[in-house]
Amino acid sequence: MILLVLLASVLILVVTVYQYDEQTKDYNIQRFERKEAIAKKIIELELTNKTSYSVNTENLAKIFQDRIYEISSINKLNITIYNLEGRLLKTSASNAFEKIDKTPLTPSTVAELSQNSSHRILKNIEIDDTSYQTSYTYIHDPKFKRIGILELQFTQDNSEIEYELKEFIYRLSLVYLLMFIIAISFAYFLSSYITRSIKTISDKMQQTRLNERNEKIILNKASSEIEVLVAAYNNMIDQLEESAAKLARSEREQAWREMAKQVAHEIKNPLTPMRLSVQSFERRFDPTDKNIKEKMAEYSQTLIQQIDVMSSIASAFSDFAKMPTQNKEEIEVISVLKFALDIFNQKSIVYQPKEKELFAFLDKTQLIRIVTNLVKNAIQATENEENPVIDVIVLSEKENLKIVVSDNGKGIPEEVKDLIFEPKFTTKTSGMGLGLGMIRNIIEAYNGTISFTSKEGEGTAFTVILPKK
């Protein structure tokens, strides 16, 4: 809209200047033609009725000796009379309102006049930044015989027209300046009206979440196009809620399926040796054997061990399924972690606290569980290393506690990095793959974070950040 107003103002300015220029040219030509006709009529009357001289070329200077100045002054024209060869006979230039030097006509002008079908030449010339209109015609005696050449010259004074043009452009500029300001204001409020609705839609879209309840957009005043967009968004919200419900149900079902598979798989592991033990005992059972009591004890011990394994499996899944309860208290972290690491008889473990004392409100048992789990993983990752090194670093970062457990083990392959915290995932040959999943639950319950960096063949570093309060 602003560009349209600006373009219109420029085009109108150009057209106005062009129109004034054309009108000025037409006006000057018409005015000169009127003055030319009157001057020629007066000269004809002088030659016909008012002269006592014989009307010929030689007497033209005498006939118009004084009269030429009067005619020039009345019509505001420069009048010059030449003979038929172009020699100057008489001119009003010396006493007229214009001061112009006169010279004989050029042969080309004389030839052009004689060859012209209307026997009239009209020229525009410019002398000292002043424009002149000049015409050349023949002077005839009463018998229409050519006796001389008449030059009429008129000064084009366009100052008044130029002043009017400037005044008009000035007033037009004021009008278009006002229109330009109105256009800017109107465009601003119109765009604000449109974008206000779009901003509301944009904010709602940014707040849209799959796992949360999303509000629909209600606009009291909006254009039809915006209303169509709002209706499409509200319809999308309905579909999203339906899809979220289906997805949640599907995820729950899938989680139960995966958990059931994992539980079944882990339970089958101890059941197989139990079955084999029972079958073997049945085949080899001899009541008369004098060592029957020792064999019964050995058989019972085997079953009890497998039952304990099954019990530990059930406990592990039970612990993972529920959010760990927190018993927060103010603890001195440096000493607690030192005590937790003392149970490992590994020379490769290097404890590096960066503070002498570090207090935080945490559950001591859960903190020990986090660190011991990470250290166990590090020990298993460095089993095949000739010179294993496991660093445990503890430091304070503003309002947070930071624990870094790093090793120089085999590292984590790139293709499994995204699965490292999955409950059923493990890279080890033993275990259920629940350790990292459980400690992540513990850390997130404190509004903390756990992350890792790893390079295959060089090692892994886990970083835990927990708030002190």
HUPE-V878652 format. One line per field, one symbol per residue. burial: # if it has 9 or more other C-alpha atoms within 8 Angstrom, else .. Layout:
burial: ???
This chain:
burial: .#..##..#...#...#..#...#...#...#..##.##..#.#####..#.......###.##...##.###.##########.########..#........#....#.##..#..###.........###########....###########........#...#...#..#..##..##..#......#..##.##..#.........#..#....#...##..#..##..#..##..#.................##..##..##.##..#...#..........#......#..##..##.##..##.##.##..#.....#.####.###.#........##..#.#..#######.##########..##.##.....#########...#############.......####.##.....#############...###...###.###########.
